[in-house]
């Protein structure tokens, strides 16, 4: 019931944000802006989004290899897009992470190993996002009076860095075990001990961690490029520096669990931030909405993977000559 209530609250906030925006942005102007968007520009944006997703899948594959989970790269890409699909079409991003754990665990002796790779992948991705936002937003503090926002960004970065550091420390899970024991959950100790051993594979490979972090930064830069291409498709030609100033900060804001998949928060924050650069409400709203829709469209590749699985599972039950399956008495 608590989970359902949380989803309902997020949905209500998303609806409230969108209603608030709709009252200030004429929808016929948004429709007109979308109608005149360059199809070629949007196609290029989708291609770059796909490339960033494939690079993100490669990032995860490096962690899978460190955990001794051997999966062909093409299959890792398929699993990764299934996760993206669930992230976009379920009310919580954890659904996509759970799907990745389930898929990867088919190639591992234990689910804990697969779980550790997804946790580390998510943590490093968040650290890369926070670090990039911390650097690119720095010049905007005085110019756009974003001191309080930047302070919150510093807190977010410190929390992200602390999480990655904690995951690489054996004492971290030991502390959690003691806390759980105090509330009567000491029975989880064997599982946590097993999980701690899985993180050892990352703890002893600092070079790999730096490599994965660098890949994660490139992924985030590519996502900025998607925003640029969507903006160009709308005929918006503001300086590239504004995208590096605002897009990472937007991504951090959207990652906060205060709405349903960032809907409403993304568009509202985009209107405010790009408005500082002189972009009108209608265009700023259209930019954020369309960039999100491009990401959703690309994630539909995960739906195709799920459909292919369903067809493959049904195939053995059919008669080899194409007839209906035999019915046993």
Buried (B, 14 or more C-beta within 10 A) or exposed (E): EEEEEEBEEBBEBBBEBBEEBEEEBEEEBBEEBBEEBBEEBBEBBBBBBBBBBBBBBBBBBBBBBBBEBEBEEEBBBBBBBBBBBBBBBBBBBEBBBBBBBBBBBEBBEBBBBBBBBBBBBBBBBBBBBBBBBBEBBEEBBEEBEBEEBBEBBEEBBEEBBEBBEBBBEEEBBBEBBEEBEEEEEEEEBEEBBBBBBBBEBBEEBEEBBEEBBEBBBBBBBBBBBBBBBBBBBBEBEBEEEBBBBBBBBBBBBBBEEBBBBBBBBBBBBBBBBBEBBEBBBBBBBBBBBBBBBBBBBBBBBBBEBBEEEEEEEEEEEEEEEEEEEEEEE
